[in-house]
Amino acid sequence: MKIVRLGYWSAFTLGLLTGLSLMQGVTAQERMQTASALEKWHMEANYWKKEANQLKNELGTINRKSETQLYIQDIAVNILKSPVPKDDVIEAMAPYTQALLGLSLQYLKLPVIYHLFNNRIIVIGTRLYQIRVHALLLGPHTELIISVSPDPSAQSL
């Protein structure tokens, strides 16, 4: 009986060792597959990270280029008719035009800017003059087309 028991015991031990070695072999193979898949996913993640950074940089470049289009950069005043020299009119309007420079076009409304200039009374020399706005083009390079006339309701200063 002892021989039979040892036969069973040795068969069991041999089977156990064979099973463990097969399991270890499968586990090692799975580990190698998992490691190679992990390396592949890591490389793919790095690739997409580089792509995302490149797109972010390109978007930043586009935004910096278009950012100059979002603010009033200069105001051109064109005068259709005026009893005084153009330079004097532009100088008298400077506080109003300079205040608009650098303002975001996103928040400015055309009617507000129109009413800022239309019927505005300015002082040139010792006389008062009234500004009439004929056209207003609001953009980065704002254009204001006006005419200047003496203010009929005022006397000279």
Contacts in CASP RR format, 6 or more apart in sequence:
PFRMAT RR
TARGET T0000
AUTHOR 0000-0000-0000
METHOD contacts of the structure
MODEL  1
MKIVRLGYWSAFTLGLLTGLSLMQGVTAQERMQTASALEKWHMEANYWKK
EANQLKNELGTINRKSETQLYIQDIAVNILKSPVPKDDVIEAMAPYTQAL
LGLSLQYLKLPVIYHLFNNRIIVIGTRLYQIRVHALLLGPHTELIISVSP
DPSAQSL
68 140 0 8 1.000
69 140 0 8 1.000
70 104 0 8 1.000
70 105 0 8 1.000
70 106 0 8 1.000
70 140 0 8 1.000
71 102 0 8 1.000
71 103 0 8 1.000
71 104 0 8 1.000
71 105 0 8 1.000
71 140 0 8 1.000
72 100 0 8 1.000
72 101 0 8 1.000
72 102 0 8 1.000
72 103 0 8 1.000
72 105 0 8 1.000
72 108 0 8 1.000
72 138 0 8 1.000
72 139 0 8 1.000
72 140 0 8 1.000
72 142 0 8 1.000
73 101 0 8 1.000
73 102 0 8 1.000
73 140 0 8 1.000
73 141 0 8 1.000
74 101 0 8 1.000
74 140 0 8 1.000
74 141 0 8 1.000
74 142 0 8 1.000
75 97 0 8 1.000
75 100 0 8 1.000
75 101 0 8 1.000
75 142 0 8 1.000
75 143 0 8 1.000
75 144 0 8 1.000
76 141 0 8 1.000
76 142 0 8 1.000
76 143 0 8 1.000
76 144 0 8 1.000
77 89 0 8 1.000
77 90 0 8 1.000
77 93 0 8 1.000
77 97 0 8 1.000
77 144 0 8 1.000
77 146 0 8 1.000
78 143 0 8 1.000
78 144 0 8 1.000
78 145 0 8 1.000
78 146 0 8 1.000
79 86 0 8 1.000
79 89 0 8 1.000
79 146 0 8 1.000
79 147 0 8 1.000
79 148 0 8 1.000
80 134 0 8 1.000
80 145 0 8 1.000
80 146 0 8 1.000
80 147 0 8 1.000
81 147 0 8 1.000
81 148 0 8 1.000
81 149 0 8 1.000
82 89 0 8 1.000
82 129 0 8 1.000
82 147 0 8 1.000
82 148 0 8 1.000
83 129 0 8 1.000
83 148 0 8 1.000
83 149 0 8 1.000
83 150 0 8 1.000
84 124 0 8 1.000
84 129 0 8 1.000
84 148 0 8 1.000
88 124 0 8 1.000
88 125 0 8 1.000
89 122 0 8 1.000
89 124 0 8 1.000
89 129 0 8 1.000
89 146 0 8 1.000
89 148 0 8 1.000
90 97 0 8 1.000
92 122 0 8 1.000
92 123 0 8 1.000
92 124 0 8 1.000
92 129 0 8 1.000
93 117 0 8 1.000
93 120 0 8 1.000
93 122 0 8 1.000
93 131 0 8 1.000
96 116 0 8 1.000
96 117 0 8 1.000
96 120 0 8 1.000
97 144 0 8 1.000
100 108 0 8 1.000
100 113 0 8 1.000
100 142 0 8 1.000
105 138 0 8 1.000
105 139 0 8 1.000
105 140 0 8 1.000
108 138 0 8 1.000
110 136 0 8 1.000
110 138 0 8 1.000
113 136 0 8 1.000
113 138 0 8 1.000
113 142 0 8 1.000
114 133 0 8 1.000
114 136 0 8 1.000
117 131 0 8 1.000
117 133 0 8 1.000
117 136 0 8 1.000
117 144 0 8 1.000
117 146 0 8 1.000
118 131 0 8 1.000
118 132 0 8 1.000
118 133 0 8 1.000
119 130 0 8 1.000
119 131 0 8 1.000
119 132 0 8 1.000
120 130 0 8 1.000
120 131 0 8 1.000
121 128 0 8 1.000
121 129 0 8 1.000
121 130 0 8 1.000
121 131 0 8 1.000
121 151 0 8 1.000
121 154 0 8 1.000
122 128 0 8 1.000
122 129 0 8 1.000
122 131 0 8 1.000
122 148 0 8 1.000
123 129 0 8 1.000
123 157 0 8 1.000
125 157 0 8 1.000
126 156 0 8 1.000
126 157 0 8 1.000
127 150 0 8 1.000
127 151 0 8 1.000
127 156 0 8 1.000
127 157 0 8 1.000
128 150 0 8 1.000
128 151 0 8 1.000
128 154 0 8 1.000
128 156 0 8 1.000
128 157 0 8 1.000
129 148 0 8 1.000
129 149 0 8 1.000
129 150 0 8 1.000
129 151 0 8 1.000
130 148 0 8 1.000
130 149 0 8 1.000
130 150 0 8 1.000
130 151 0 8 1.000
130 152 0 8 1.000
131 146 0 8 1.000
131 147 0 8 1.000
131 148 0 8 1.000
132 146 0 8 1.000
132 147 0 8 1.000
132 148 0 8 1.000
132 149 0 8 1.000
133 144 0 8 1.000
133 145 0 8 1.000
133 146 0 8 1.000
134 145 0 8 1.000
134 146 0 8 1.000
134 147 0 8 1.000
135 143 0 8 1.000
135 144 0 8 1.000
135 145 0 8 1.000
136 142 0 8 1.000
136 143 0 8 1.000
136 144 0 8 1.000
136 145 0 8 1.000
137 143 0 8 1.000
137 144 0 8 1.000
END
